[in-house]
């Protein structure tokens, strides 16, 4: 039961890695400008977890950050610009009392958030320019949309559970979110590459 090959040891080991990954991510996000770069790091480790590879959380996290910091920073900056412009448009639309424009702004915001869910796993799985990443991310949103829907539902459920138990938010939320998102995006990428062959 307590042997290295036992299920309890494996469960505790992977739980420990999830907690360490979450804490490293939160600490590296303290300077706000590093949030997009840290997001790349957490997705690199999430890929290792899904691949069931042997890895060191800290080493893989910083390796992912060093390898992909430019793409992560550009993707995060673009998302920030979209978020700010939608926020400004929402304030103007609410002042005009046009419900159609408010709905349109929320749809743009939703698509942008879902797009950002796909960009970071694509940075990890593919080598592409930022333009290529954006195009591929929005193509993946449209490909097998039920996987995207389930991803968003699972992330929302995890978020609400973590809001009920805040210790889970600081210990597990971001690492589990990255793993879940990586898993869904990987299913889309694998089925696309299978269809191309």
Secondary structure, 3 states (H helix, E strand, C coil): CCCCCCHHHHHHHHHHHHHHHHHHHHHHCCCHHHHHHHHHHHHHHHHHHHHCCCCCHHHHHHHHHHHHHHHHHHHHHHHHHHHHHHHHHHHHHHHHCCHHHHHHHHHHHHHHHHHHHHHHHHHHHCCCCHHHHHHHHHHHHHCCHHHHHHHHHHHHHHHHHHHHCHHHHHHHHHHHHHHHHHHHHHHHHHHHHHHHC
